[in-house]
Amino acid sequence: MAEEQRQRPRIVVMGGGTGLSVMLRGLKEKPLDITAIVTVADDGGSSGILRSELQMPPPGDIRNVLTAMADVEPLMADIMRYRFNTGEGLAGHSLGNLILAALTDISGDFVTAVRELSRLFAVRGRVLPAAGDAVVLRAEMSDGTIITGESKIPEAGGIIKRVSLEPADVEPLPEALEAIRNADAILLGPGSLYTSILPNLLVPKLAEAVVSSDAIKIFVCNVMTQPGETDNYTVNDHLQAVYDHIGIHLFDYIIVNDGEIPEQVQSKYAEKGARPVQLDKDVLEGSAYKVIADKLVLFRTYLRHDTDKLSHHIYQLVQDWINRNPRV
């Protein structure tokens, strides 16, 4: 079993938010050695309250990823996601967030709490915060306004020029750097571009490790634009934002949806200001990126990536890369 685990392709997935968790539910079913590096910039809702009152990193994105990668009964996953609707001081809090807060207090630090909860939930892989401490996300808007706080940035309703972290020199976990150095593949997205994906690349040593890695680098583009963050963005606009922040064309492959989204679904999202991300093939064909386009969406209550199809494409790309670049 240990030998089999060592031979599994090693993939590092970076990001945060719902999109990342949905994708990981599919990826964990593949024979992959997964390390998820999750942003710690959230300051809204239950996570924001716990962050402020307990001086701990925000647990929400970590909790979602732990639940997605856990090998537990569905009821346990439901318990982790359960959110109190009533009760003074409890309303709005996720039970999973409170469990992580309790474990942080018991163990003495957040990183140990994540490690212990991963063990208790038989997580398939590793879940690591991008840093051991919470960070503050700032956005410079196109009109020069500075917005402070991850949750406030989309609410500002402006055009984001760039985002930054405070402190700018935040240190990543050594385990995260080691995972990137040993990775066969590094995957970013899907998720909120400016508030979930880019914050990981703004941790200086994480960005340097990703840039210098020989691993295949894959970007999974969002299906829909996000109001207040990526209004009217095309696929290439997402890639340009990453380039503008780190100064390099980072990715080898881009995975995008080219399936039709029903008009009634588009209308539902349009009410909230979201629209399908346009695949600007003419621009991308002249770039160094290799584009994998497929019908990758499912609609139930919300529009989500088809995790089976998406995981298949990712796994196939990683296997092909390893076959062409065997480990020494």
N, C-alpha and C positions, 0 to 999 in steps of 0.2 A: 504493500500500500504506500509506504514512504517513497519507494522507487517510482511508483506511478505518479505520485504527487510532484516529484522533482521533474518528471518529464512533461508535465502539463505546461502549455504555453503560459507565460507569466504576463498578465495584463494589468496595467494601472489605469484606473478610471478616475477622472477628476471632474468635480463639479458640485452640484447641490440641487435641492429642490425636487419637485415631483417627477420631472422628466427623467432624472438620473435614477430614481428609485424604480420607476416603471421598467426602464431598460435592464436594470440589474436583476429583476425578477426573471427575465428570460436568460440573461447571461449566466446566472448561477447554475442553470441546468446543463451548460456545456462543460466539457472537461477542461476547465481553465483554472489557473491559480490567480485569483482576483484580489487586488488591493484597491480599495476605494479611498481616495483622498478627498475630504469633504470640507467645503468652505465654512468658516466660523465668523461670518460678517453679519448674520441675521440679527436684527434688533426689534422685530415686530412681534405682536401677539404674545403667546405663552413664553416663547423663547426669549423675547425681549424683556419680559417681566423678570424671569428667573436670572437672566444675565445681569440686570440692573440690581435686583435685590440680593442676590447671592454671590455676586462678583465671580461668575463662572462663564465659560464660553457658552454660546447659545446651543441648546441640545436638539432643536427641532430637525434640522437636516440630517444630523447624525442618527437620530432616532428613526427617521424614515428609511435611511439606507440600511441600518441594522435590521429593521423589520423586513425589508425587501430581501436581504441576503440570509435571513435566519432559516434554519431547518426545524421548524416547530409546527405544532398543530395550528390550524387556522384560528382557533379561539385565542391562542396566545398572541397571534398577530393582531387580532381585533382588540385585545386588551391594551397592547402597546399603542394602538391608534385611537383608543377611546378618548373622547373629549367631553369634559364636564359641561353641562348646559346651565346648571343652576348651582347655587351655593356661594355664599360670600367668600371671596378669596379663591374659590375653586373654579368658578365659571370661566370657560375659555381655555383652561389648562388641559393639556394632553397628559394622560396618565403615564405614558412613556417618558415624557419630559420630566415628570416628577420623580420617576424611578431613577433616571440618570442623575438628577439633582441629588437624590438621597445617596446614591452610590458614590458620587463625587465627594460628598461630606464624609461618608464612611471610609472611603479609601484614601482621601486626602488630596486627590487631584483628578481632573477630568479625564486625562488620557488613561489612567488606570481604571477609572469607572467604565470607559468605553471598552477597554480590553476585557474586563470582568463580565460585562453584559454580553459581549460577543461570545464568551465562553459559555455562559448560561443558556444562550439562545442558539448554540451550535451553528454560529454564522459560518457560511461557506466562503472562506476567504478572510481578509482583514479589512477592518474599517478604521481609518486614521483621520483625525482632524488635521486640516492643513497647517495648523499651528496649535501650540499648547494653551495659548491665551486668546481671548476674544480680540478682534480687530474692529476698527471703525472704518467704514467705507465712505468715501467722499466722491462726489461727481462735480466736475466742471462742466457747466452747460454752455451751449454755443453763444449765449449772450454774456458770458463771463460770470454768471451767478454760481456760487458754490453751494451745493446741497450736501448736508451731513446726515448720514444714517441710511442704511440699506433700504429700510422700509419707506423712507421719504422720497427716494430718488424717482421711482416710477410715478409717484403722486405729483411731482413737480410739473409734469406736463410739457416739459421742454425737450430740446434736442441735446442729447448727451455728447460732449466732446471727448471726454476721457474720465476715467475713474482712478482713484488712488487709495492706498491704505494708510492708516495711522495706527501704530507706528510704521513708517515705511520700511524699516529694517527688521521687521518681525522675523523670528527664527522658525523654520519648519522643524518637524520632528525628524530626528536622525533616521527613524524607521521609514519615513516617507521618502527621504533622499535615497536610501538604500534600495527601496522598491523600484524607484525610477531607474536607478543605475542598472538594476538586474532585469529590467522589463524587456520582454519581446515586443510588446505593443503598449502604446500610450493613447488613451481615448479621452476626448473632451466632448461634452455635450451628451444629450440635449439638456437644455435648461436655460434659465434667464441669462442672457449674454453678459450684461454688465454687473449683475448682482450675484450670480452663482458661478459662472465659468471664469470670467476674467479675474476675480479676486484670488483664485489659486495661482494664476500666472503672475500676480503682482507680489507674491512672496518671493523675494529676490533669488534665494538659493533654489527654490523649487523651479522657477523659470529657467535658471541657468542649467539645472540638471536635465530638464526636458529638452532644451535646445541642443545640449551636447550629447544626448542619448542617440544611439544607433537604432533604437527600436522603430518599428513602423508607427507613424503618428496619424491618427484618424480623428476627423471631426464629424460628429453627428449633428446635422443642422435641425433646428426646430421646424415644426410643421407650420405653426402660425406665428405671426408677429406678436409682440407683447406691448400693449399700450403703455406709453411712458418710457419705454426702453428702446424698442426696435420698430417703431412705427414706419410702415412702408419699406422696410428693409427687404432686400433680395438676399439670396444665398451669398453672393459675393460681398455684399455690405457686411455681413457677419464676419467673413474672413478678413475684410479690410480693417474692421475694428480690432481684431486680434493683432494684425500686423502693426497697426498704429500704436499699440501698447507695448509690443515687445520687439518691434523692428526687424522681424524676420518672417518669411513665409514658412510657417511651422509645419504644415500638414502634408502628408503624402497622398491621403485619400479623403474624400468628402462623401459622406452618405447623406442622400437627400430624398425627399418624397417627391415623386412625380405622378402620383395617383390623383384622380379627380376627387374633390371634396364636394359632396352634395350641396346644392344651393341652399336647402333649408338649414343645413349645418353652418354654412358660411354666414347666413343671415343671423343665426343665433349668436355667433361670435362677433359679427359686425356691430351688434348692439352694444358690445363692450369695447369696441374700437380695434378689434383684432381682425386680421385678414391672412390668407395663405401666404407663406413666404414664397416669392417667385423664384423659380430656377432660371437664372439668366445664363443660359447655355452659351450664348455667343461670347460673353465675357470670359466664362470659365474655360472654354475651349482654347483660348489663347494663353492660358496660365499653365503653371507647372503641376497643378492639382489634377489628380485622377478622380473622376466623379463616378460614384455608384448610385444610380437612380432607379427607384423601384416604387411600387405602390406599397407604402409603409404605414398606412393609417387605419385605425379602427375607431368607430364612434359608438359609444354606449351612452353614458351620461355626459362624458367629455370626449374630446378628440385626443387620442393617444397614439403613440407609435405601436405598430404591430410587433410585439416583443419577440415572437417566434421568427418572423422574417428578418428583423433587425439583427437579432443574435446570430442567425445563420450567416448573414453577410459579414458580420464582424469576425466570427470564427473562421470563415473561409479565407478572409483577407489575412488573418494572423497565421493560419496554417500555411498558406501559399508563401508568405514572407519568410517563415522559418525554413521552409523547404528550399528557398532560394538563398537563404543566409543561415546555414546551419550553425548551431552553437559550437564553439571551439572546445 
